[in-house]
Amino acid sequence: MNANRRFSTTTFAARLFALSMLTMSAPAMADRAFVSNEKDNTVSVIDIDAGTVIETIKVGQRPRGLILAHDGKWMLVAVSDDNRIEVYDTETYKFVKSLKSGEDPELFAMHPDGKRIFIANEDDNLVTVVDIDSNKIVAEIPVGVEPEGIGMSPDGKTVVNTSETTNMAHFIDTATNKIVHNVLVDQRPRVAEFTADGKQLWVSSEIGGTVSVIDVATHKVIKKIKFDVAGITPETIQPVGVRITKDGSKAFVALGPSNRVAAVNAKTFEVEKYILVGQRVWNLAFTQDEKFLMTTNGTSNDVTIIDVAKLRGVKSIKTGRYPWGIAIGN
């Protein structure tokens, strides 16, 4: 081998080693949680690995539901008392724009096309469909009284709204923006969550104290899950947030003022454990690897991080006043 060949090979090896070391030393982007604080009119941004609030974003009045959009580059938050959806840049935390929403937006969901959001308008008894790029209202869909929850099917063909006073889950065709089926559930339904395969819909009923599992193909309630926490009165067990693992093996249900999250075997529908968290647990979100679940605890003004494998809380992080909604991304 001549000298030039030896030099080229050595140089290439050195560069490859340097590149590998650079790649190994580059820190992975940590998950961040975005938490709406209803009484402070803020959103807390939490570095989950560090367990600290790294930014507080001032937003409109009474922020509730929030999601991440545009490949995680935008945070959208429903500011209910201002009757709009506000958009913020997730890197700079700066305000981007406002979107129309209808009266009193609560929870909302993004269509898989990334263009449309479906918003529950509690005061108007409507689901409002908004194009987020043009900021135009595409449709207004009449539903039951006090619409709250919004669940989007994985294939984007169906969105489900829950009406708190009518006690129904309304199945809406996203192509026609028409209701195609109504399912009666227990009193004051709050959150609607599809399984990842789209075959089941889980609906929490806050006052009824149950979760209704609905077969999406037949629109039949196939199971009502009830909860019984030792030492806790039944009226304080109020199911709200629901999250289901992607493999469909486990579900978690926030139980409101009981200060517990129920870990449920999603195949047998049996409660495996009640996990103690903060006070008045509202909503839930998984980290992207599903190793941890985070809860918003309204009256203790914090979030709890739950170890999903161990089924126990591992850390509490202070937020603003009355944390309510939560979304997690990079």
C-alpha positions as CSV (number, residue, x, y, z in Angstrom):
1,M,0.0,0.0,0.0
2,N,1.5,3.4,-0.9
3,A,1.8,6.3,1.4
4,N,-1.1,8.2,-0.1
5,R,-3.4,5.2,0.3
6,R,-2.3,4.8,3.9
7,F,-2.9,8.5,4.6
8,S,-6.4,8.4,3.0
9,T,-7.4,5.3,5.0
10,T,-6.1,6.7,8.2
11,T,-7.8,10.1,7.6
12,F,-11.1,8.4,6.8
13,A,-10.9,6.3,10.0
14,A,-10.1,9.4,12.1
15,R,-13.1,11.3,10.6
16,L,-15.4,8.4,11.1
17,F,-14.3,8.1,14.8
18,A,-14.8,11.8,15.3
19,L,-18.2,11.7,13.8
20,S,-19.3,8.7,15.9
21,M,-18.1,10.5,19.1
22,L,-20.0,13.6,18.1
23,T,-23.1,11.6,17.6
24,M,-22.7,9.8,20.9
25,S,-22.1,13.0,22.8
26,A,-25.1,14.9,21.2
27,P,-27.9,14.9,23.8
28,A,-31.2,13.4,22.9
29,M,-34.1,15.8,22.7
30,A,-36.0,15.4,26.0
31,D,-39.7,15.1,26.1
32,R,-41.5,18.3,27.2
33,A,-44.9,18.5,28.8
34,F,-47.1,21.5,28.0
35,V,-49.6,22.1,30.9
36,S,-52.5,24.6,30.8
37,N,-53.0,26.4,34.1
38,E,-56.7,27.4,34.2
39,K,-56.5,30.0,37.0
40,D,-53.2,31.6,36.1
41,N,-53.9,32.0,32.3
42,T,-50.5,30.4,31.6
43,V,-49.0,27.2,30.1
44,S,-46.1,25.6,32.0
45,V,-43.5,23.9,29.9
46,I,-41.8,21.1,31.8
47,D,-38.6,19.3,31.0
48,I,-39.7,15.8,32.0
49,D,-36.2,14.3,32.4
50,A,-35.1,17.2,34.6
51,G,-38.4,17.4,36.4
52,T,-38.5,21.2,36.2
53,V,-40.6,23.9,34.7
54,I,-38.4,25.5,32.0
55,E,-40.8,28.1,30.7
56,T,-44.1,29.8,31.6
57,I,-46.1,31.1,28.6
58,K,-48.7,33.8,29.3
59,V,-51.8,32.9,27.3
60,G,-55.5,34.0,27.1
61,Q,-58.2,33.6,29.7
62,R,-59.0,30.2,31.2
63,P,-56.8,27.9,29.1
64,R,-58.2,24.3,29.0
65,G,-57.5,21.8,26.2
66,L,-54.2,21.9,24.3
67,I,-52.5,19.9,21.6
68,L,-49.3,19.9,19.6
69,A,-49.5,20.4,15.8
70,H,-47.3,21.0,12.7
71,D,-44.9,18.2,13.6
72,G,-44.7,19.5,17.2
73,K,-43.7,23.0,16.1
74,W,-47.0,24.6,17.3
75,M,-48.8,24.4,20.6
76,L,-52.5,25.1,20.3
77,V,-54.4,26.0,23.4
78,A,-58.2,26.6,23.9
79,V,-58.6,29.8,25.9
80,S,-62.2,29.3,26.9
81,D,-63.2,32.7,28.2
82,D,-61.7,34.5,25.1
83,N,-63.5,32.2,22.7
84,R,-60.5,31.3,20.6
85,I,-57.6,28.9,20.0
86,E,-54.2,30.5,20.5
87,V,-51.1,29.2,18.6
88,Y,-47.6,29.3,20.0
89,D,-44.2,28.3,18.7
90,T,-42.8,25.4,20.7
91,E,-39.2,26.5,20.2
92,T,-39.4,30.2,20.9
93,Y,-42.6,30.1,23.0
94,K,-43.8,33.1,21.1
95,F,-47.4,33.8,20.1
96,V,-48.0,32.9,16.4
97,K,-51.7,33.6,15.8
98,S,-55.3,33.1,17.0
99,L,-57.8,30.7,15.4
100,K,-61.6,31.0,15.4
101,S,-63.3,28.5,17.7
102,G,-66.9,29.3,18.6
103,E,-68.1,30.0,22.1
104,D,-66.3,28.5,25.1
105,P,-63.9,26.0,23.5
106,E,-63.0,23.2,25.8
107,L,-61.3,20.1,24.3
108,F,-60.4,19.7,20.7
109,A,-58.7,17.3,18.4
110,M,-56.6,17.4,15.2
111,H,-57.5,15.4,12.2
112,P,-54.8,13.2,10.9
113,D,-54.5,15.4,7.8
114,G,-53.0,18.0,10.0
115,K,-55.3,20.7,8.6
116,R,-58.5,20.6,10.6
117,I,-59.3,20.8,14.2
118,F,-62.6,19.7,15.8
119,I,-63.6,21.8,18.8
120,A,-66.2,21.3,21.5
121,N,-68.0,24.5,22.2
122,E,-69.7,24.1,25.5
123,D,-71.9,27.2,25.5
124,D,-73.1,26.8,21.9
125,N,-73.8,23.1,21.8
126,L,-71.7,22.8,18.7
127,V,-68.6,21.1,17.4
128,T,-66.8,23.7,15.3
129,V,-64.5,22.5,12.5
130,V,-61.6,25.0,11.7
131,D,-59.0,25.0,9.0
132,I,-55.9,25.9,10.9
133,D,-54.0,27.4,7.9
134,S,-56.7,29.6,6.5
135,N,-58.4,30.2,9.9
136,K,-61.8,29.5,8.4
137,I,-64.7,27.8,10.0
138,V,-65.4,24.8,7.8
139,A,-68.5,23.5,9.6
140,E,-70.6,23.9,12.7
141,I,-72.1,20.6,13.9
142,P,-75.1,20.7,16.3
143,V,-74.6,18.2,19.1
144,G,-76.0,17.7,22.6
145,V,-76.0,20.0,25.6
146,E,-72.7,21.1,27.0
147,P,-70.3,19.3,24.6
148,E,-66.9,18.6,26.3
149,G,-64.8,15.7,25.0
150,I,-63.5,15.1,21.5
151,G,-62.0,11.8,20.4
152,M,-60.5,11.3,16.9
153,S,-60.4,7.8,15.4
154,P,-57.0,6.7,14.2
155,D,-58.1,6.6,10.6
156,G,-59.6,10.1,10.8
157,K,-63.0,9.0,9.5
158,T,-64.9,9.6,12.8
159,V,-64.7,12.1,15.5
160,V,-66.7,11.6,18.7
161,N,-68.1,14.4,20.9
162,T,-69.4,13.8,24.4
163,S,-72.3,16.0,25.7
164,E,-72.3,16.4,29.4
165,T,-75.9,17.1,30.0
166,T,-77.4,15.0,27.2
167,N,-75.2,12.1,28.4
168,M,-74.3,10.9,24.9
169,A,-71.4,10.1,22.7
170,H,-72.0,11.6,19.3
171,F,-70.3,9.8,16.4
172,I,-69.6,12.3,13.6
173,D,-68.5,11.5,10.0
174,T,-65.5,13.8,9.3
175,A,-66.1,13.7,5.6
176,T,-69.7,15.0,5.8
177,N,-69.6,16.7,9.2
178,K,-72.8,14.9,10.1
179,I,-73.8,12.9,13.2
180,V,-74.2,9.2,12.2
181,H,-74.9,7.7,15.5
182,N,-75.6,8.5,19.2
183,V,-74.7,6.3,22.1
184,L,-76.2,6.8,25.6
185,V,-73.7,6.6,28.4
186,D,-73.7,7.4,32.1
187,Q,-74.1,10.9,33.6
188,R,-71.8,13.7,32.6
189,P,-69.4,12.2,30.0
190,R,-66.1,14.0,29.8
191,V,-63.4,12.3,27.7
192,A,-63.6,10.0,24.6
193,E,-60.6,8.0,23.8
194,F,-60.1,5.5,20.9
195,T,-57.9,2.4,21.1
196,A,-55.0,2.5,18.7
197,D,-56.7,-0.1,16.4
198,G,-59.8,2.0,16.3
199,K,-62.0,-0.9,17.4
200,Q,-63.1,0.5,20.8
201,L,-64.0,3.9,22.2
202,W,-63.7,4.5,26.0
203,V,-65.9,7.3,27.4
204,S,-65.6,8.5,31.0
205,S,-68.6,9.6,32.9
206,E,-67.7,12.0,35.8
207,I,-71.0,11.9,37.8
208,G,-71.9,8.4,36.7
209,G,-68.6,7.1,38.1
210,T,-68.0,4.8,35.2
211,V,-66.2,4.3,31.9
212,S,-68.2,2.9,29.0
213,V,-66.4,0.8,26.5
214,I,-68.1,1.1,23.1
215,D,-67.6,-1.3,20.2
216,V,-67.1,1.1,17.3
217,A,-68.4,-1.3,14.6
218,T,-71.8,-1.9,16.3
219,H,-72.0,1.3,18.5
220,K,-72.9,-1.0,21.5
221,V,-71.6,-0.5,25.0
222,I,-69.8,-3.8,25.6
223,K,-68.6,-3.0,29.2
224,K,-69.1,-0.5,31.9
225,I,-66.1,-0.3,34.2
226,K,-66.8,0.7,37.8
227,F,-64.4,1.9,40.4
228,D,-64.1,1.2,44.1
229,V,-61.3,2.8,46.1
230,A,-60.9,1.6,49.7
231,G,-61.7,4.4,52.2
232,I,-63.0,6.8,49.5
233,T,-66.7,7.7,49.2
234,P,-68.3,6.8,45.8
235,E,-69.3,10.4,45.1
236,T,-65.6,11.5,45.0
237,I,-64.7,8.9,42.4
238,Q,-65.2,10.9,39.3
239,P,-63.6,9.6,36.1
240,V,-62.3,12.2,33.7
241,G,-59.1,11.7,31.7
242,V,-58.5,8.4,29.9
243,R,-55.4,7.1,28.1
244,I,-54.8,3.7,26.6
245,T,-51.4,2.2,25.6
246,K,-50.7,1.7,21.9
247,D,-50.6,-2.1,22.3
248,G,-54.0,-2.0,23.9
249,S,-52.9,-3.8,27.0
250,K,-53.5,-1.2,29.6
251,A,-55.7,1.8,30.2
252,F,-55.4,4.6,32.8
253,V,-58.4,6.6,34.1
254,A,-58.1,9.8,36.2
255,L,-60.6,9.7,39.1
256,G,-60.9,13.4,40.0
257,P,-61.2,14.3,43.7
258,S,-60.4,10.7,44.8
259,N,-56.8,11.7,44.0
260,R,-56.3,8.4,42.2
261,V,-55.6,7.1,38.8
262,A,-57.0,3.6,38.0
263,A,-54.7,1.3,36.1
264,V,-57.0,-1.0,34.1
265,N,-56.3,-4.3,32.2
266,A,-57.7,-3.2,28.9
267,K,-58.3,-6.8,27.8
268,T,-60.2,-8.0,30.9
269,F,-61.5,-4.5,32.0
270,E,-60.4,-5.3,35.5
271,V,-58.8,-2.6,37.7
272,E,-55.3,-3.7,38.6
273,K,-54.3,-0.8,40.9
274,Y,-55.3,2.6,42.2
275,I,-52.3,5.0,42.0
276,L,-52.2,7.9,44.5
277,V,-51.5,11.2,42.8
278,G,-52.2,14.9,43.5
279,Q,-55.5,16.4,44.4
280,R,-58.3,16.6,41.8
281,V,-56.7,14.7,39.0
282,W,-58.1,15.9,35.6
283,N,-56.2,14.8,32.5
284,L,-53.5,12.5,31.4
285,A,-50.7,12.1,28.8
286,F,-48.1,9.5,28.0
287,T,-44.5,10.3,27.3
288,Q,-43.6,9.4,23.7
289,D,-42.1,6.0,24.7
290,E,-45.0,5.3,27.1
291,K,-42.7,4.6,30.0
292,F,-44.3,7.4,32.0
293,L,-47.8,8.9,32.4
294,M,-48.3,12.4,33.6
295,T,-51.4,13.7,35.4
296,T,-52.7,17.2,35.9
297,N,-53.8,17.7,39.5
298,G,-56.1,20.7,39.7
299,T,-56.3,21.7,43.3
300,S,-52.8,20.7,44.4
301,N,-51.3,22.8,41.5
302,D,-48.9,20.1,40.3
303,V,-48.4,17.2,38.0
304,T,-47.5,13.7,38.9
305,I,-45.2,11.5,36.9
306,I,-46.3,7.8,37.0
307,D,-43.9,4.9,36.2
308,V,-46.1,2.8,33.8
309,A,-44.3,-0.5,34.5
310,K,-44.2,-0.1,38.2
311,L,-47.7,1.5,38.5
312,R,-46.6,4.1,41.0
313,G,-46.0,7.8,41.1
314,V,-42.3,8.7,41.1
315,K,-42.3,12.5,41.1
316,S,-44.5,15.6,41.6
317,I,-43.8,18.9,39.8
318,K,-45.3,22.2,40.8
319,T,-47.1,24.2,38.0
320,G,-49.4,27.2,38.0
321,R,-52.8,27.3,39.6
322,Y,-55.3,24.7,38.5
323,P,-53.4,22.7,35.9
324,W,-56.0,21.2,33.5
325,G,-54.9,20.1,30.0
326,I,-51.6,18.4,29.0
327,A,-49.8,17.5,25.8
328,I,-46.3,16.0,25.5
329,G,-43.7,16.1,22.7
330,N,-40.1,17.0,22.0
